[in-house]
Structure formats: C-alpha cells, structure tokens
Amino acid sequence: MTTDPARTAIVNRLRRAHGQLAGVIAMIEDERDCHEVVTQLAAVSKALDRAGFKIIATNLRSCLTDPDGDGPDAESLEKLFLSLA
C-alpha cells in the first residue's frame, strides 16, 4: 500500500487521533463543557481526514509511478478522495 516512511506517518497520525478520541470520550463522561468537547471532536475529525488524504496521496503517487501495478485505478482513488470531503 505505502512506503515505510509514509506508513509510519499515517500510523502515527492515527494513533494521535485515537488518543484525542479517547480524550473526547473522557470529556463527555466527565460532563465537560459542550464547546470544549466539540472543539476536541473537530480536532479528531481533522486528524482522521488528514490520515485519509495521506493514504490516498501515497497511493496516487504509486499509481502514477507504476501505472501497470495492481494498485487502485484513478477512478477508485477519485471516489475515495471524494468520500473524505
């Protein structure tokens, strides 16, 4: 799917989002202020979106450099990209 440095960056981003989401859950359980909860939830959402974009960008690059490979085609990548919007 991706090169090792790209995979590492994606996994790290997702781990941070995982930690942020755990924090949001704790905030809700602690009955924290709605504004604080939504602000943190927006941060989690942005982190997940960025991870998704990184996955697509990495695969797009590999498809362009190896068009005969067994990776996803341009139409599939476009659909994936639009699903994050």
N, C-alpha and C positions, 0 to 999 in steps of 0.2 A: 504494500500500500504506500508507504512513505519511506524516505531515507531515515537513518537512525537519528540524526540531529533534529529533523522535523518531527519525528515520532516522539522524541524526548520532550520537545517544546509543547507538543499537543497534550501529552500525558501530564506534564507539569501544570499547564493551564487548567486542565480538567480537575486535577487534584485541588488546586486553589478554589475552583468553583465548588467543588464538593465540600471543602471546609467552609466556604461562605454560606452554602445552603444549610449546613449543619448549624451555623450561627443564626440564620433566619429562623429555623425551627425552634431553636432555644429562645430566641426573642419572642416568638409567638407564645411559647409555653410560659414564659415569664411575664406575659401580657405587657410587652413594651409598647411604646407609642407607635401608632399606625404609620406616621411619617417616617420614623426610623426603619420600621420593618419594610415598607415599600421601597425606600432608598436602597437598602441592602439587597432586596429581591431584584431590583433593577440591575444592580452590580452583578449578581449571579447570572441573570439573563444575558447581559452583555458579554460576560466571560464565556458562556456557552456558545453564543453566536460567534465570537472570535475563534473559538476552537473549531467550530464547524467550517468557518471560512478558511482557516488554515488547512484543514483536511482537504477541502475542495481545491484550494490553490496548489497544494502539493501534488495532488493527483492530476490537476490540469497541466502542470509543468511536466510531469512524467509522460502524459499522453502526447504532449506536443513534441517532446524529445524522442519518444518511441511510439509513433503512430500505429505501428503494426503489433504493438504489445497487446496483452489480454486485459488491459485496464478498461475503465468505463469510457464510452464514446462521448463526444461533445454534447450531444442531446441529453444524455443521462446527467452529465455534470451541470448543464444548464438547469435542469429540473431540480437537482439537489441544491444548487445555489439559490434558486428562487424559493425553495421551501424554507430557507432561513430568513427570508425577507418578511 
